[in-house]
Amino acid sequence: MVIRFFEDLLGVLFPEFARQRYSDREALKNRFTELKNEFRTILDHNIECAKSGVSGLEDQFFSELPNIRARLILDINAMYEGDPAARSTAEVIRTYPGFYAIAAHRIAHCLLNLGVNMIPRIISEHAHRETGIDIHPGAQIGDSLCIDHGTGIVIGETTIIGSYVKIYQGVTLGGLSVKKEDARKKRHPTIKDHVVIYAGATILGGDTVIGENSIIGGNVWLTKSVPAGSKIYYQAKMTNASGETDTITFK
């Protein structure tokens, strides 16, 4: 029920993704009303929401949808502009795993901020299964996120990502090993604006901050902060047949 609701909602927000077409604005308005009723039913079946007795959650959530859509349009444009292979924004919406993952996240994050817990995790884990991109609903992500390819990306619960950030496949924004009692502390890194993180990079720790306009190269492992404008690259070593080793720094 939750997954069907999420995908139907995404289809109303973006007709390119929809399973059905709406003849006019009145039909679209009626579908929104139906979805709101479906969401109310989902909330009624969510034990946490039922116990809390909080009313009006469906109205609060649906009032946020214009803002969610506006932010997703920025993400779509960032992916279109950031990928030379993209032929149109419609292609991004219909085929790009990065769009599906960030759409799921923006909806799940909104629900989490409204005090709903289980439903956001169901949505985010569904997107994880569908795309191979694992974004915790608690992660704070700014505008115009570009996810390129995306497979294997992991973004932890307390991660903070600024605006105009580009992330390639296999990137981990994770936490160092901590005790269970530290679960409420910030455990994941902060990525400032205009940062590019290339494939396979791993950035760990709640105190780790990547300064704005930095470039983090492929396969880099970071547990310490870097200042704005940094370029961090992996240092490769090559061994020839005689056993001699040459160190090559890629710049």
Steps between C-alpha positions, in 0.01 A plus 500: 500500500779746591701432184195528274411829668854634452511411130148631434590824677817532294292448186270786598793730575673406171270384218801348319510240777125443519326172422194694380418831337264763640264669256481833682581681824179379661599136445843573646343672800273201558800267488676711764194464722505123450870486584445703815234253611735210422771667706260541792431126483874428499545720806213324676678168443830638630510407870718797596264751337191329639640507854607864477148615421646781288243629252547693179825330396363439152420872461845600624672257265295592193560870566873428461465336159542821293831565675610138454419518129686829460811352662477186287489714186831650610640149548375394156663800335826435687508140373412606147768771493753279677475199269601548133313178417164640615284597203213660688362563847222253416766233454640584844156467659408175329830311501758642741543312829637819653169678449300212645728485805495873574122516442453223754733678738335841479160346569632274777697784662190720507301223670777444753501871585126474564567231759421194289767231536421161346351623173809704399720193553270287286524755218877543527567125513276446198704759308816326622380168358392657172808715436790376712514847658464503879397838645381509860185713542675702770774631270476874429552572130508844340376608159617388156651163590650318203532122537691353205449124444438458871543127559652431842461850646443499878396819684465460876237631739678811632669599174462865399542580130497853366372623163642434153679183609582224249545141617612206288442128546644308794540800732454442873415786734510295815574483869797369690423215737319644804323364807125455492456772763658748257232436238345843557827682433612621157684200356524583131686768301400846386542581130493870417373666180642434152693185595568217253559150639625245248435126485596280791594777742434437870449790741438409863432664835271758652780754540614469138418806290573531128539869420309663216629474142712196585564199277537157658655253258408139439578243772615765747455409869440797730441521875622858543368835381636679196482877439305672226642465151690179576584236238557161659623218278596137551872425471558192286802268510596286201735200520670372185616145424836552675329602822593866474230736625419837354272741684280704274300792630212589273431873485 
